[in-house]
Amino acid sequence: MARIDDAAYLRADQYRTVENLDARIRFHDRFSTNPQRWPRWVFERLHAGPSARILEVGCGSGSLWEENRSRVPAGWKVVLSDFSPGMAAQARNLSFPVAVLDVQALPFPELWFDAVIANHMLYHVPDRPRALAAIRRVLRPGGRLYAATGGRDQFHELIDLVRRFDPGLVLWEGRGPDSFLLETGHEQLAPGFSDVRLHRYDDSLVVTEAEPLVAYVASKVALPEKAAFTRFVEEEMRRLGGSLRISKDYGLFEAVV
């Protein structure tokens, strides 16, 4: 199985198009229990003045900004970026400049941005200290990094379900001891930022249909027996009374230069 920080695999396969990411977003949108959607929750935690410069690294399809299009202050200068040309192409449907770049080598002047957003992407970065140094370099004094990630134990019910179906299938979740997680993020951010705070997002999934769950799993691991897995999920849901509850553990680090 490819590593979650294998840049060649991520660019050529996992994020070559928006298909895998969209399957995951649809899954969360459909079955999340928190009525406030994740992009709106994140947006409400951004602290930036009326004329701020903001960079998002690893923007994917630009869903954070699509969701909050009407809420962006007129004076904000927003730049979106992703290392995948396929993702960047999709983000260009929005009204912001989009760049294809590597967060480990940001091509912007020093002290240029008021905020940098890294939404569920730092665990993909092979050399995270280098990336964090690049982010610090482009942030002005008092600027903020907003870095979202998940906890080590989230989705454990889904991981167990997949393993019971086929012990050889390993979901691509990035829970290694050196990954960027809610449990490890503060330690990784603290050396380069004067103040690091964690905002927690209270949520879970109550899944009542098999097909979206199967699509989510297929976006992360090859499923040669997709029909059989679908039947397995349907039977599990019947056994549990019609639904499958899956734990989520999301949060947003706010780190001040």
Secondary structure, 3 states (H helix, E strand, C coil): CCCCCCHHHHHHHHCCCCHHHHHHHHHHHHHECCCCCHHHHHHCCCCCCCCCEEEEECCCCCHHHHHCHHHCCCCCEEEEEECCHHHHHHHCCCCCCEEECCHHHCCCCCCCEEEEEEECCHHHCCCHHHHHHHHHHHEEEEEEEEEEEECCCCCHHHHHHHHHHCCCCCCCCCCCCCCCCCCCHHHHHHHHCCEEEEEEECCEEEECCHHHHHHHHHCCCCCCCHHHHHHHHHHHHHHCCCCEEEECCEEEEEEEC
